[in-house]
Amino acid sequence: MGRPRDVEFLGRGHPLLGAGRGLDFARELLRAYPPRDAHQMRERERILAFVDLHPDALLRTCLEGHLTASALLLDADGSRGLLTLHKKLGRWLQLGGHVDGEGNLALAALRELEEESGLEGIRIDPRPVDLDIHSIPARGAEPEHLHLDVRFLATAPEGAREVMSDESLALAWIDGAALGELPVDESVRRLFRLAGLVGS
């Protein structure tokens, strides 16, 4: 199937991946995102409304919820995506996590990809491809809260050899056929469809 068409993957150091951007930068990124259907339109409007009500939405200390950033990392030929068996949630997911104050959400997603895969030379499309709001269950002193996840596509360099972080129980390169054998939720399947790894 190969890499999605009309995607320009950018590397660390590109001007569009500059650090230190604030909530206004994230808000403009969300406003520029073109929803492909009614569900994505609702998610975008919900996230924008949340951001307007929570000036600390980039921080995990915003206990009601916060923005997160993730990406489906494709291998060099675009035929497989890297998933993690998340240690805390016990589910197969794309790589990603908290933005920790960084309003350049593509850069935050790239940082998470690097940390969770151990790879250098990853390139990312700075345009979101999907939005997803989901609830994270309470754990210890941390209450149940929302993750307002902004999702991207990225690509790994040729010959990439991933290294598992302490946030994962496992890492696996998954093609469209193998995805059907994994217990993944619809939002992960949606990313594989958007990457052209499975049919619609």
Sequence and secondary structure as in RCSB ss.txt:
>XXXX:A:sequence
MGRPRDVEFLGRGHPLLGAGRGLDFARELLRAYPPRDAHQMRERERILAFVDLHPDALLRTCLEGHLTASALLLD
ADGSRGLLTLHKKLGRWLQLGGHVDGEGNLALAALRELEEESGLEGIRIDPRPVDLDIHSIPARGAEPEHLHLDV
RFLATAPEGAREVMSDESLALAWIDGAALGELPVDESVRRLFRLAGLVGS
>XXXX:A:secstr
  S TT   EETT GGG S   HHHHHHHHHH   SSHHHHHHHHHHHHHHHH TTTTSTT TTEEEEEEEEEE 
TTSS EEEEEETTT SEE EEEE TT   HHHHHHHHHHHHH  SS EE SS  EEEEEEE  BTTB  EEEEEE
EEEEE  TT      TTEEEEEEE HHHHTTS   HHHHHHHHHTTSS  
